[in-house]
């Protein structure tokens, strides 16, 4: 935010009350749905919802689960940092990979509340530490989010296509969404290369700088760089589900996981939308899937935040000086 000489900084506008309440209302709706699903399953088995859920937690071999999740979370951090490093070096400044690690890691702490706010923190960090103009860094963060959409959509389309007869029919619309997204991407690239609407001034803004500089192969490169994280997630989640007593095929998860990860990006406590999606997919195992989703998604964000704490001292030193 800029200031006029001799005047106080403009006051930040608080979000409207409904905007502050919306994530909590979504979370309340999700957990109400989860309770009803667990209660129905418990009634069929002659138990209370609490007894059923407690039994699920007691049966999980937690040491084996941690042996899956800790390496996966660390691997995701390295892949995620590689994406940020590559994009910053393309569009902003020459930064070493080891210097990106504290930027990406410290942003995970804020990402506990909202993943997109975490990306904003990375923009502030690069602006203060490396002097990269804030709008230009913001453009790179938008580029990351744009590529994340196509990365998840691409893998989800492949998974649905490979497991067409096994996935929930509601997912059969995904290939059509992918076709529409491909058409949009082609028009997007033509627009930013000035091959269509050459007189448009919108593309000249600093917030869209990364898209103006990007070549089509760079979008594809980011999807490829990030893809090992999803493939690792399919393996980890499949084996983690088996520890909760649920067997799901690799191909089936390849179709579902990207959509669930979209849900994890919805702002709100406890990644409630992503957690609620598991019993939607497997309603007959609502208790197991609720327990799985709750610990899986929340361990991931809190473990990544712990990685951020390891880098926080260095991050503060680089920012404050």
Residue pairs with C-beta under 8 A, 6 or more apart in sequence:
1 9
1 10
1 12
3 9
3 10
23 267
23 268
23 269
24 268
24 269
26 266
26 268
26 272
26 273
27 268
27 269
27 270
27 272
30 268
30 272
30 273
30 275
30 276
31 272
31 276
33 276
33 279
34 275
34 276
34 279
34 286
34 290
35 49
37 279
37 283
37 286
37 290
38 49
38 52
38 53
38 279
38 286
38 287
38 290
39 49
40 286
41 52
41 284
41 285
41 286
41 287
42 48
42 49
42 51
42 52
42 287
45 52
47 55
49 287
52 287
53 287
53 290
53 291
55 287
56 244
56 245
56 287
56 288
56 291
57 291
59 245
60 243
60 244
60 291
61 243
64 243
65 240
65 243
65 295
68 236
68 239
68 240
68 243
69 236
69 240
69 296
69 299
69 300
69 303
70 303
72 232
72 233
72 236
73 299
73 300
73 303
73 304
73 307
74 307
75 228
75 229
75 232
76 229
76 232
76 233
76 300
76 304
77 104
77 105
77 108
77 304
77 307
79 225
79 226
79 228
79 229
80 104
80 226
80 229
81 97
81 100
81 101
81 104
81 105
82 97
82 225
83 144
83 147
83 222
83 225
83 226
84 100
84 103
84 104
84 122
84 144
85 95
85 97
85 100
86 221
86 222
86 225
87 140
87 143
87 144
87 210
87 222
88 95
88 100
88 126
88 132
88 137
88 140
89 95
90 210
90 213
90 214
90 218
91 136
91 139
91 140
91 143
91 209
91 210
91 213
91 214
92 126
92 130
92 132
92 136
92 137
92 140
93 126
93 130
93 131
93 132
95 126
95 130
101 311
102 311
102 312
102 314
102 315
102 318
103 122
103 125
103 126
103 129
103 315
104 122
105 304
105 307
105 308
105 310
105 311
105 312
105 315
106 121
106 125
106 308
106 311
106 312
106 315
107 118
107 119
107 121
107 122
107 125
107 308
108 118
108 301
108 304
108 305
108 307
108 308
109 118
109 305
109 308
109 309
109 312
110 117
110 118
110 121
111 117
111 118
111 301
111 304
111 305
112 301
112 302
112 305
113 267
114 267
115 264
115 265
116 145
116 265
116 267
119 141
119 144
119 145
120 138
120 141
122 137
122 141
123 134
123 137
123 138
123 140
123 141
124 134
125 315
125 319
126 132
126 137
127 133
127 134
127 137
128 319
129 318
129 319
133 206
135 205
135 206
135 207
135 209
136 206
136 209
136 210
138 207
139 206
139 207
139 208
139 209
139 210
139 211
140 210
142 207
142 208
142 210
142 211
143 210
143 211
143 214
143 222
144 222
146 211
146 219
147 219
147 222
147 223
147 226
148 226
149 181
150 181
150 185
150 219
150 223
151 222
151 223
151 226
151 227
151 230
151 258
152 230
152 258
152 259
152 261
152 262
153 174
153 177
153 178
153 181
153 258
154 178
154 223
155 227
155 230
155 254
155 257
155 258
156 171
156 174
156 254
156 255
156 256
156 257
156 258
156 259
157 174
157 175
157 178
158 254
158 255
159 167
159 251
159 252
159 253
159 254
159 255
159 256
159 257
159 258
160 167
160 171
160 172
160 174
160 175
160 255
161 175
162 251
162 254
162 255
163 249
163 251
163 252
163 254
163 255
164 172
166 249
166 251
166 252
167 252
167 255
167 256
168 281
171 255
171 256
171 259
174 255
174 259
185 219
187 196
188 211
189 216
190 196
191 197
191 200
191 203
192 203
192 208
192 211
192 212
192 214
194 203
202 208
203 211
203 212
204 212
230 257
230 258
233 257
234 250
234 253
234 254
234 257
235 250
237 253
237 257
237 296
238 248
238 249
238 250
238 253
240 292
240 296
241 247
241 248
241 292
244 288
244 289
244 291
244 292
245 285
245 288
246 282
246 285
246 288
246 289
246 292
248 282
256 281
259 277
260 274
260 277
260 278
261 274
263 271
263 273
263 274
263 276
263 277
264 271
264 273
264 274
264 297
266 272
266 273
266 274
270 294
270 297
270 298
271 293
271 297
271 298
271 301
274 293
274 297
275 290
275 293
275 294
275 297
276 293
277 293
278 289
278 290
278 292
278 293
279 285
279 286
279 289
279 290
279 293
281 289
282 288
282 289
